[in-house]
Amino acid sequence: MIKLVVWSIFIIPWVSLFFLNQSVLRRYMPVALLATVLNTIVAQLAWTYNWWEFKETLFSWDKIAPLFTVYSIFLAGTIWIFYFTFRKFWLYFIVNIIVDLFYGFVFTKFLNSLHIRENGSFSPMANLLAMTILAVLLYIYQLWQEGNTDKVEVT
């Protein structure tokens, strides 16, 4: 049952990307890959400083930066969020806050209840702050990627 949940969390986000056309994937894949790199670094920090721990993962070698979160749900989620909100900074910002609140206060409790994940010293509010900072950095990166850093609109 637990492995089915973990595999579902891994596969469903990737399958969802088939509903986007290739130009959208090409446009937002660089920012999604940057999000993956940054989330990998955060996961390594979490492992080192006991911020949280994943007890169940897809493979024995992915306990530090679990594939089903860092390399699936976060990557695909970044693409979807940018697809629906890019160029509308406040919408992007609010959607990210809502998603990060859901992740920090609902999804992690679900994973904890299944003994997939275990809390450490990183509070949901600290997670929200860290993810909000990352979201702003990702938005700036996407502006830069498209060559539009001189046309920043926050309306």
C-alpha positions in Angstrom: 0.0 0.0 0.0 2.8 2.5 1.0 4.8 1.7 -2.2 1.7 2.3 -4.3 1.2 5.7 -2.7 4.8 6.6 -3.3 4.8 5.4 -6.9 1.5 7.2 -7.6 3.0 10.5 -6.2 5.9 9.9 -8.6 4.1 8.9 -11.8 0.9 11.1 -11.7 2.8 14.4 -12.0 4.8 13.1 -14.9 1.7 11.8 -16.7 0.0 15.2 -16.2 2.7 16.8 -18.3 1.4 15.0 -21.4 -1.6 17.4 -21.3 0.7 20.3 -22.1 2.0 21.0 -25.5 5.7 20.8 -26.3 6.2 24.5 -26.5 5.0 25.0 -22.9 7.4 22.2 -21.7 10.3 23.7 -23.6 9.5 27.1 -22.2 9.2 26.1 -18.5 11.5 23.1 -18.3 14.6 25.2 -17.5 13.0 26.8 -14.5 11.6 23.4 -13.4 15.1 21.9 -13.6 16.5 24.8 -11.6 13.7 24.2 -9.0 14.8 20.6 -8.9 18.4 21.5 -8.3 17.4 24.0 -5.6 15.1 21.4 -4.0 17.9 18.8 -4.1 20.1 21.2 -2.2 17.4 21.9 0.3 16.8 18.1 0.7 20.6 17.6 1.3 20.5 20.3 4.0 17.4 18.7 5.5 19.3 15.4 5.7 22.3 17.0 7.3 20.4 19.1 9.8 17.6 16.7 10.5 14.9 19.1 9.2 12.9 16.0 8.1 13.5 12.5 7.0 11.9 10.2 4.4 11.4 6.7 5.8 9.9 5.3 2.6 11.1 6.1 -0.9 11.1 4.5 -4.4 14.6 3.1 -4.1 17.1 2.5 -1.3 19.4 5.1 -2.7 17.0 8.1 -2.9 16.4 8.8 0.8 18.3 12.1 0.8 16.4 13.7 -2.1 13.4 11.4 -2.8 12.6 11.0 -6.5 8.8 11.0 -5.9 8.9 14.6 -4.4 12.0 16.4 -5.7 12.2 14.9 -9.2 8.5 14.5 -9.8 5.9 16.5 -7.9 8.1 19.6 -7.5 9.3 19.5 -11.1 5.9 19.0 -12.7 4.3 21.4 -10.2 6.7 24.1 -11.1 5.8 23.8 -14.8 2.1 23.8 -14.1 2.3 26.8 -11.8 4.3 28.8 -14.3 2.0 27.7 -17.1 -1.1 29.2 -15.3 0.5 32.2 -13.5 3.6 33.5 -15.2 3.5 37.2 -16.1 1.0 37.7 -13.3 3.4 38.0 -10.4 0.8 38.4 -7.6 -1.2 35.5 -8.8 2.0 33.4 -9.1 3.0 34.5 -5.5 -0.4 33.7 -4.0 -0.7 30.3 -5.8 2.8 29.4 -4.5 1.8 30.4 -1.0 -1.3 28.3 -1.2 0.5 25.3 -2.6 3.3 25.6 0.0 0.8 25.9 2.8 -1.0 22.8 1.5 2.4 20.9 1.2 3.6 22.1 4.7 0.4 21.6 6.6 -1.6 18.9 4.8 0.5 16.8 2.5 3.4 16.3 4.9 0.9 15.3 7.6 -0.5 12.7 5.1 3.0 11.4 4.4 3.8 11.3 8.1 0.6 9.4 8.9 1.6 6.7 6.4 5.1 6.7 7.9 6.6 7.7 4.6 8.1 10.9 6.1 9.0 12.1 9.6 9.2 15.6 10.9 12.4 16.9 12.2 13.4 20.4 13.4 12.0 22.3 10.3 8.6 23.7 11.1 5.9 24.1 8.4 6.3 27.9 8.7 10.1 27.7 8.1 9.3 25.5 5.1 6.8 28.1 3.9 9.4 30.9 4.2 12.1 28.8 2.4 9.8 27.8 -0.4 8.5 31.4 -0.8 12.1 32.6 -1.2 12.8 29.9 -3.8 9.6 30.7 -5.7 10.6 34.4 -6.0 14.1 33.3 -7.2 12.5 31.0 -9.7 10.2 33.8 -11.0 13.2 36.1 -11.4 15.1 33.3 -13.2 12.2 32.8 -15.7 12.1 36.5 -16.4 15.9 36.4 -17.1 15.5 33.2 -19.2 13.0 35.0 -21.4 15.1 38.1 -21.5 12.6 40.3 -19.8 14.2 41.3 -16.5 13.9 44.9 -17.6 10.1 44.6 -17.9 9.2 43.3 -14.4 5.5 43.7 -13.7 4.1 43.0 -10.3 0.5 43.9 -11.2 
